[in-house]
């Protein structure tokens, strides 16, 4: 399995470039794209130039990142015959949820870009929606030819799930009613293994699974009658996290300055919280609309309940 930081950085960069570009397109004068939060309700005549720009940008980003990854990372490790690697028991599956979330958002942007180009609905959903899975699974194939790792079926499954979710929602509802989201707060565990979990908050946000939480954020209004007075932007979110991990499968021994061995309990966390779907908040400001769309993948802090093997506890600002 490729180092989590480098994988997440690479995929996130690809996703964020596309996401920002799409947000900018949405904010252009006369564009209908910010009239609602969906990506499928974009109706445009087929525009060959737009489609060419979209495909060209994606090809450049894809090809450039794959070449850079191969030259800057894989070349330092021996090649091997294609083989598989089972990492499903690592990090209490937090990495798998991260894979799914990234695939979901790349697919969401992919659909929107093809719709913006006037591509027929079904093709836009299938081709655009699967971009995230294809992109991340290419990394799995590269892993498969590296003796250091191997092709992870678990990662591939997670990648596919994220893409299938965005595709299924578009076909079912022409809307993204159930959204995957991410949140982070620093944990105390990074200080024990900074080389693995990160040396500062930026690295922690990418590498420390103890501080990450992934959410299924459900927009309640979208399941109600259109005449409902319920806030369109208010979501109910279910979260998943994990705690006490200083190693992938088990925690290596750690002895403090006094010679005492410190052991951390590894356990899962489940959350129930409210959330805000920023993409459903409409303003007259193009800047705000672009900002809300660009950071819409972040879970908004809100009162929450945490359920784990030891206790049930509440928080006024659940991340």
Long-range contacts (C-beta under 8 A, 24 or more apart in sequence): 1-85, 1-87, 1-90, 1-95, 1-143, 1-149, 1-150, 1-152, 1-155, 2-73, 2-139, 2-142, 2-143, 2-149, 3-73, 4-95, 4-206, 4-207, 5-198, 5-203, 5-206, 5-207, 6-69, 6-73, 7-139, 8-98, 8-102, 8-206, 8-207, 9-206, 10-65, 10-69, 10-139, 11-102, 11-106, 11-135, 11-136, 11-139, 12-102, 12-206, 13-65, 14-61, 14-62, 14-65, 14-106, 14-135, 15-102, 15-105, 15-106, 15-109, 15-132, 17-61, 18-57, 18-58, 18-61, 18-106, 18-109, 18-110, 18-113, 19-105, 19-109, 19-293, 19-294, 19-297, 20-294, 21-57, 21-113, 22-109, 22-112, 22-113, 22-116, 22-293, 23-289, 23-290, 23-293, 23-294, 24-290, 25-113, 25-116, 26-289, 26-290, 26-293, 27-286, 27-287, 27-289, 27-290, 33-112, 33-116, 34-282, 34-289, 34-293, 35-282, 36-280, 37-175, 37-176, 37-277, 37-279, 37-280, 38-174, 38-175, 38-176, 39-108, 39-109, 39-111, 39-112, 39-115, 39-170, 39-176, 40-111, 40-115, 40-121, 40-124, 40-125, 40-170, 40-174, 40-175, 41-174, 41-175, 42-112, 42-115, 42-116, 43-115, 44-115, 44-116, 44-117, 44-118, 45-118, 46-117, 46-118, 46-119, 47-117, 47-118, 50-116, 50-117, 50-118, 51-114, 51-117, 51-118, 51-119, 54-113, 54-114, 54-116, 54-117, 58-110, 58-131, 62-135, 62-138, 66-138, 66-142, 69-139, 69-142, 70-142, 74-142, 74-146, 77-146, 77-147, 77-148, 78-146, 78-147, 78-148, 79-145, 79-146, 79-147, 80-145, 80-146, 80-147, 81-145, 82-141, 82-144, 82-145, 82-151, 83-144, 83-150, 83-151, 84-144, 84-150, 84-151, 84-152, 84-153, 85-143, 85-144, 85-149, 85-150, 85-151, 85-152, 86-152, 86-153, 86-154, 87-152, 87-154, 87-155, 87-248, 88-152, 88-153, 88-154, 89-249, 90-248, 90-249, 91-209, 91-242, 91-245, 91-248, 92-209, 92-242, 92-245, 92-266, 92-268, 93-154, 94-209, 94-212, 94-214, 94-240, 94-241, 94-242, 94-245, 95-155, 95-209, 96-154, 96-155, 96-157, 96-158, 97-158, 97-214, 97-240, 98-182, 98-209, 98-212, 98-214, 99-136, 99-155, 99-158, 99-159, 99-162, 100-158, 100-159, 100-161, 100-162, 100-165, 100-180, 101-162, 101-180, 101-181, 101-182, 101-214, 101-297, 102-132, 102-136, 102-162, 103-132, 103-133, 103-135, 103-136, 103-158, 103-159, 103-160, 103-161, 103-162, 103-163, 104-132, 104-162, 104-163, 104-165, 104-166, 104-180, 105-132, 105-162, 105-180, 105-297, 106-131, 106-132, 106-135, 106-136, 107-131, 107-132, 107-133, 107-162, 107-163, 107-166, 107-167, 108-166, 108-176, 111-166, 111-167, 111-170, 125-167, 125-170, 125-171, 126-167, 129-163, 129-166, 129-167, 129-170, 130-163, 130-167, 131-163, 132-159, 132-162, 132-163, 132-166, 133-159, 133-160, 133-162, 133-163, 173-222, 175-222, 177-218, 177-219, 177-222, 177-223, 178-216, 178-217, 178-218, 178-219, 179-216, 179-217, 179-218, 179-219, 179-235, 179-277, 179-296, 179-297, 180-214, 180-215, 180-216, 180-217, 180-297, 181-214, 181-215, 181-216, 181-217, 181-237, 181-275, 181-297, 181-298, 181-299, 182-212, 182-213, 182-214, 182-215, 182-297, 182-298, 182-299, 183-212, 183-213, 183-215, 183-239, 183-298, 183-299, 183-301, 183-319, 184-211, 184-212, 184-213, 184-319, 185-211, 185-319, 186-211, 187-211, 187-243, 189-244, 189-245, 189-246, 189-264, 192-246, 192-254, 192-262, 193-246, 193-247, 193-252, 193-254, 196-246, 196-247, 197-246, 209-242, 209-245, 210-241, 210-242, 210-243, 210-244, 210-245, 212-241, 213-239, 213-240, 213-241, 213-269, 213-271, 213-299, 213-319, 214-239, 214-240, 214-241, 215-239, 215-240, 215-271, 215-273, 215-275, 215-299, 217-275, 217-277, 217-299, 219-277, 219-280, 221-280, 232-277, 232-280, 233-276, 233-277, 233-278, 233-280, 233-281, 234-274, 234-275, 234-276, 234-277, 235-274, 235-275, 235-276, 235-277, 236-272, 236-273, 236-274, 236-275, 237-271, 237-272, 237-273, 237-274, 237-275, 237-299, 237-302, 238-270, 238-271, 238-272, 239-269, 239-270, 239-271, 239-272, 239-273, 239-299, 239-304, 239-318, 240-268, 240-269, 240-270, 240-271, 241-268, 241-269, 241-270, 241-271, 242-266, 242-267, 242-268, 242-269, 243-267, 243-268, 243-269, 243-308, 267-308, 267-309, 267-310, 268-308, 268-309, 269-306, 269-307, 269-308, 270-306, 270-307, 270-308, 271-304, 271-305, 271-306, 271-307, 271-318, 272-304, 272-305, 272-307, 273-299, 273-302, 273-303, 273-304, 273-305, 273-318, 274-302, 274-303, 274-304, 275-299, 275-300, 275-302, 276-300, 276-302
